[in-house]
Amino acid sequence: MVVILDGRSLTLDDAISVAERGATVKASPSSLKQMEKFRALLEQKLARGEVVYGVNTGFGSLSDKVVRPGNLEELQLNLIRSHSAGVGAPMPQDVVRAAMLIRLNSLLNGNSAVRTKIAELFLGMLNNGITPLVPEFGSLGASGDLVPSAHMALTMIGEGKAYHRSRLVDSSKALSASKLKPVVLHAKEGLSLINGTAFTTALGCVGVHRGKLLLEAGNSGLSLTSEVIGACSQSFDEKLVGVKLDPGQKYVARQLRTLLKGSHRIRSEPVPQDPYSIRCAPQVHGSLKDALDFAERITINEMNSVSDNPVLLEEGTVLHGGNFHAQPVAMVLDLLSLAIAYLGVISLARTHFLLAKTPPETKYMAGKPGLESGLMILEYTATSLAADNAKQVYPESSYPASVSGGIEDHASHGVNAGMKALAVAANVSRIISIELICASNILGSNERGISDHTTKLCQSVRQYSSLLLGDRSQGEEIESLSGAILAGRLP
């Protein structure tokens, strides 16, 4: 697969193809010409001796310091080195690759006025599996994602470390192995590499993608549990959900009707009533669908925007402002954390119900209850994960900030919000895995009357966690099934 960038038409699926599956990236010829045109405008301004923020001045509260023409390359180099102050564990490589792609896409609009050499190096790194090592902490998501972006740029100048085809080496060696040369940054180029929302937006991209996978897995868990307990089909009735104007609820109910097609385990009578974790699942799962749709729209807008400061216009005007601020995406990342956590809470409730209803002679699906514990402790693990999510959902983007001498007095904290969203998603994938394992075991080998989807789903689940035949350690099985969910490998 080849993804062609032009600055304006990058999709979520394309970004995931590059970030996770290593799709080849190319830049459209017209976008490279656009970059050349804007770079020429900037060079003309420099030749006339004009003073432009970040081009021949200091940065932030040091913007009143004018830099001599002979020091412009040193200015950009110092900017990258000084801002590479991140700490903590490395960010996931798919997030960094998405950030590289998104920053490249923004630069291809031309308004940042960098040379095409920058775009060519981005393309070479992406297509040769070179991914900078970027620490997790440091970004405020306000003057762009300065710190993580600086670590990304550090590899481009041949410093720091990078993964070359997943092996961590010195950046200079990674570039050399792919016959790429470090770039010497010219006027404004260091600033344009770091002064944008690429990492927050990359986390939005990956977060939305994982949220979609979790929604489908959650719907599958709901359908399987519904068959196991013989739930009432009216909860998913088209006419029932049609009287409420919620598109997410309608989507989930429609999905459930499809997943349960052909099932003889589902009943039509509403009495006895099903628990809310079944009966209200279209409403709860649907809230995640609504949040994902909103988050995807905001994220795609940002992926195809010019997020920089200053920005050049076609007539040569230089405008200064706050296009580097990541608040819109940070807000939806906080929303995603909460909405994805809902999915875990309701899945946990279904697991409670499933295990509570196991008969005394096979309590928790133990062959010899008392001597064996069966599935009992899986419920503990799911509860622990849900408790951790309850702590995580505090909105990072509401936290205050005042840095750079007080000039930068508001921040989005988008990267922190995004990393939190991925942590919540990982927890929920494990919670859903536990529901699937419990429901698969309670269904057992008696698959008479179940839907085709449930048959395929149980076959897939049992590849990672076979039916219990006595107690065994199941932690690795939960993790393996969780990984399959986030890789989109369940039917």
N, C-alpha and C positions, 0 to 999 in steps of 0.2 A: 504494500500500500504506500502511496505517495501523498503527502499533505503539502499543498501549495499555499503559501502565505502571501497575502496582499495587504495586511494591516487591518482589514475590515470584515473578513468573512470566516474567521476561525470559529469552529463549532466545538461543543463539549466533547463529542465523540472523536473528532480529529485530535484534540488535545490529549485525550486518554490513549488514543492509538500511539501517539508519539511517546507519552510519558511512561506508559506501562508495557507497550508491545513493540517499541522500537521502530515505528514506522519512519520511512525516509521523509525528510523535510526539504522543500525547495522554496525559494523566494520567486515571486512573479517578476518578470523583466520590468514591468511598468513600475513596480514598487521600488526596485533598485534605481531606476531613473529618477523617481521622486526623491529618494535620498540624496542623489547627486545634485539635484537642483537646489534643495534646501541647504546642503553643505556649501555650495557656491555662494549663496546669499550670506551665510555666516562669515565665510572667508573675506567677502567684500567689506563687511562691517569691521572686521579686525584690521584690514588693510587701511581703512579710513581712520583708525585709531579710536573707534567708539568703545565705550565702557559698557559691558554687558555682564549682569550678575552671573556668577558661576563660570563664566568664560574667561574673564580676566580680572576677577575679584575673588576675595575669600568667600566662605560659605556661612550660612546661618547668621549668628551675631557678629561674625567677622566680615560681613558683606561690604563694609565700608573701606576695606583694605584693597587697594588696586594693585594688581600684579603686573610686573613688566612683561613685555612680549617674549623676551628670552627665557622666561620662567614658566610658560604656560604648560609645557609638557610635564615639568616637575610638579606643578600645581595639581594636575590630574592624577599623577602617580601617588603623590602624598595623600590625596583624598581617598584613594582605594586602600592604601596601607593603613591609614589612621582609622578608617571606618570598619576595618576587619577586626572587630572587637567582640565577636560572638563567643558564647560559651555554651556548654551543655552537650548533650548527645547529638550526633549528626541527624539532620532532617532526613526523612525517607527519600531515596533516590528518585522515585516517581514524582514527588513533589518538586524536587529541584529541577528535574527535566521539564516539568510543566512550566515552572517559573522561567526557565531559559527560553522556552518556546513563546511564552506570553510576552516577555520583554522584547524578543526579536520582532514579534508581530507588531508591537507598539512602535518600535523604531522604524519599521518599514513604511509607516505613514509619512516619514520625512521631517515632521515638525520638530524633532529633537536635534536635527542637523548634524548627525554623526556620519562618518564615512561608510561606504559600503564594505570596507574591510572588517568593520565590526560585525555586520550581518554575515559576512562570509565565514568568520571565525565561529560564530554561533552555529551556523549550519554544519561546519566541519566537526564541531564538538558533539552536536546532537547525533549526527549520522555515523560517528565513529565510537559512540558509547563512552564519551568523556563527560563525567558528571562531577562538578566541584563538590568538595566536602564543605557543607554549610552547617554550622552549629545552630541548635534550636533557638537559643535565646539571644535577644539583642534588638529586635525590631520593635518600634513603636507604631508602625503603620501610619505615620503622619507625614513626615517629609519623605514619603516613600518608605519602602522596606530597606532602609539604608544599610543596616549591618549585614543581613543575609545576602543582599545584592552585592555588597562589597566583597564578600567571600566568593561569590560567583565570579566577579570581575577579577579577583586575585588569580584565579586559574588562568584567565584570559591573558594576563600579563606574565604568566609563567612562574607564579609564586604560589605558596600554599600547597595543599594536597587535593587530589581528585581521584575518583574511581575511574579506572580504565577497564571497561568491560567487567565491572563489579570488583576489580582488585584495586585496593588503595595504594597509590604511589605518589611521588612528587608530581606536581602539576606539569613541570617542565618535561618529565619523562613521559607523561601521558600524551602531551602534545607531540613530542618528538616521535613517539611510536606510531602516531597516525599521520606523520609528515605534515604537521601543522606548526606554525610559528607563533610565538607570543606576539601580541599586538603592542605597539608603542602608542600610547594614548595621546591624541592631539586635543586641541582646545575643546572644551565642553564634553568630551566623550566619557570621561570618568563620571562626571555628574549625571549624564544621561543614562549610564548603566545602572546607577543606584537610585535615582530620583523617581521611582515609580512603584506601582502597587503589585509587581509581578508575583511576589511570594504569597501575599494575602490572597490574590486572585487564583494562584495555583492551588492553594488550599481550598478555596471555594469550589474550584473545578473538581478536585479529587473528592472533596466532601460530598458534593451533589451526586457524583458517580457512585460512591459507596452507599449513600442514602438510598438511591434507587435500587441497588442490589439488595439492601436490607429490607426495603419495603416488599419486594417480590418474595424474599425468603420468609418474611413475617406473614405474608398472605398464604404461602405454602404451609407454614406451621399452623396457621389458623384453620386451613382446610383439612389438614390431617387430624388435628385435635377434634374438629367438628365431626369427622367420620368416626373417630374412636368413641366419642361420647354419645353419638346419635343426636346431634344438635338439630334445632328447628330451622328449616329453610327460609322461614318468613323474615328472618333478620337480614337476608340478602335479597329480598324481593324487589324487583325493579319498580313496581308501583309504590311500595313503601318508601324507598329512598327518593323516588321522584317527587314526593311532596315537600322535600327539603332542598333548598337551593345551594347545595354544597357539591361542587364538582369532584372533590377528593373522595367524598363518601360514595358518590355514584360510581367512580372509577373502581374503588375497592370492591363494592358489591358486585359489579359486573365481572371483575376478576374472579371472585369467589364462585359465582354461578358457572363460570367456565371451568374452574378447577374441580368443582364438584359434579360436573356433568356426568351422568350415568351412575351416580352413587345410589345404592339402595339402603345405605345406612342412615341417611338424613331423613328426618320425619317432617311432616307438614303441620302437626299439631303444636300449638305454643305452650301447652301444659304437659309436664312440669316446665317451669321457666328455666332457660339457660342462664348461666352467670353472665355478668356484664362483659367479661373478657371475651365472650363469644357474641352476645347479643348486640353489644355496642362497638364491636371491632371495626365495622365500616366507618363509624364516626371517628374513632381514635386513629386507626391506620390512615384514614382519609385526611386527617390533619397533617400527617407527614407528607402525603402527596401534594397537598396545597402548599406547604412550606417549600418542598422541593421545586415545584413549578416557579414559585416566586424567586427562590435562590438562584435557579438556573438562569432566569431572565436577567437578574442583576449581574451575575457572574459573566455571562456572555457579553453583556454591554461593556463591562470593564476589560475583558479580554481583547476587545476590538477598539479600545480607546487609546488616546494619547495621554499618558499619565507621566508628566514631566514638569519641570519648571527651571528656567523660562521656556516658552514655546514660541517658535517662529511661525509666522503666517506667510502666505504666498507673496504678498506685496512687500515682504521684508520687515514688517512690524514685529517687534519682540514684546510679548505679553507675559506678565508675571502674575502668579496667583497660587491656587492650591489644588491643581489637578493631580498632585501626587498623594492626596489624602485618601485613605482606604476605607472610610467610614461605611459607605453603602455595603461593601462586601463583608466587612467586619460584623455589621449588624446581622446579615443573613447567616453568617457562620455561628453566631450566638443562637440565632433562631434554630438552625439545624441541630445544634447540640441538644436543645430542649425537645424538638420534635422527634429526633431519633431516640432520645431517652424514653419518650412515651411508648415507643414500640417495644423497648425492653421491659418496661413496667407491666404492660398488658400481656406480654409473652410469659413473664414470670407468674402472673395471676393464673394463666391457663395451666402452667406446670403445677402450681399449688393444687388446682382443682383436679387435674389428672391423677396426681399421686394420692390425694386425699380419698379418691373414689376407688382405689385398688382394694379388693376384698381382703379380709383378715388372713385367709389361707395363702395369699400371695402378696402380702402387704409390700408396697414399694417394688413389686415384681421380684421379690426375693424367693428363691426356691424353698428355703427353710427360714422363714422369718424369725428373727432373734439370733439364730446362729449366723445368718447372713443379713446384710443391710440393703442389698439390692440397689435401687436408684435413689435411696433416701438422701444421700449427701449431695447429689447433683443439685437438689433444690437449695441447699445451703450455699453452694457456689454461685448459683444464679442470683440469690438474694444479696450476696456480698458484692457482686458486680453491679446490681441495681443501686445498692447503697453508695458505691463509688460514683456512679453517674449522678446521683442526687447532689453530691458535693460539687461535681464538675460543671453543672449547668448554670452556675452564677455567670452573668454576662460580663465577659472581659472588656467589651467595648464601652462599658459604662465607667471604667476606671479613669481617674484624672491623670494629667501629666503636665509638667512644665520644665522644659529643658532649653538648652542653648540660650542661657541668660534670660529666660522668660519669653523670648520671641515665639518659640514653639510651645504654646501653652494649651494645646489640646492634641490628643492622640487617639487613634482608633484601636490600637492593640490588636490589629487584625491577625497577625501571625499567631499570637497566643490563643486567640479565639479559634483559629483554624486547627492548631495542634490539639486543642481541647476537643474539638468536634471529631477529629480522627480517633482520639482516645475513647470517646463515648461510643463511636461506631464500632470499634474493636470489642468493647464490652458487650454491646448489644448483639453482635454476631455470635458471641459465646452464649449469651442468654437464649437466643433463638436456637442455637445448636442443642442446648440442653432440652428445650421443649421438643425438638424433633426426635432426639434420642429417647426421651421418656415416652412420647406418643408411639414411636415405632415399636418399642418393647411392649407397650400395653396392647397395641394391635396384634403383635405377635405374628404367628403364621396363619391366623384365621383371616384371610383377605377376601372372603366371600362378600360380594356385593359392593366392594369399594370402587371408586372412580379410577379411570386409567391414570390420571395424574398422581393419585395417591400410590398406585402400584409402582410407577416410575420413581416417585420421590422416595419411597421406602427402600427400593433397590439402591438408590444413590446414597442415602443415609447409612445404610448397612455396609457400604464399602468402607466407611470410616469408623463405624461403630456397630459391630455385629450384635445380634440379640444376646442378652445375658444368659450364660449358663454357669451360674455361680459368681461370687464376687470377684471383681478385678479392678485394677486401677484404670480410671477412665479420663484422666486429665489430658493425656495426649490425644485421645480420641476427640474430645471436645475441641481442642485447638486445631486439629486437622480438619474437622467439619467446619469450624469457623473460617479457616483459610479458604475452604472450597466455596463458602458463601460469598466471601469478599472477592473471590476470583470469578464469580458468576458461573460456577460449575454445577449448580443444582438445577433440576428441570423446573 
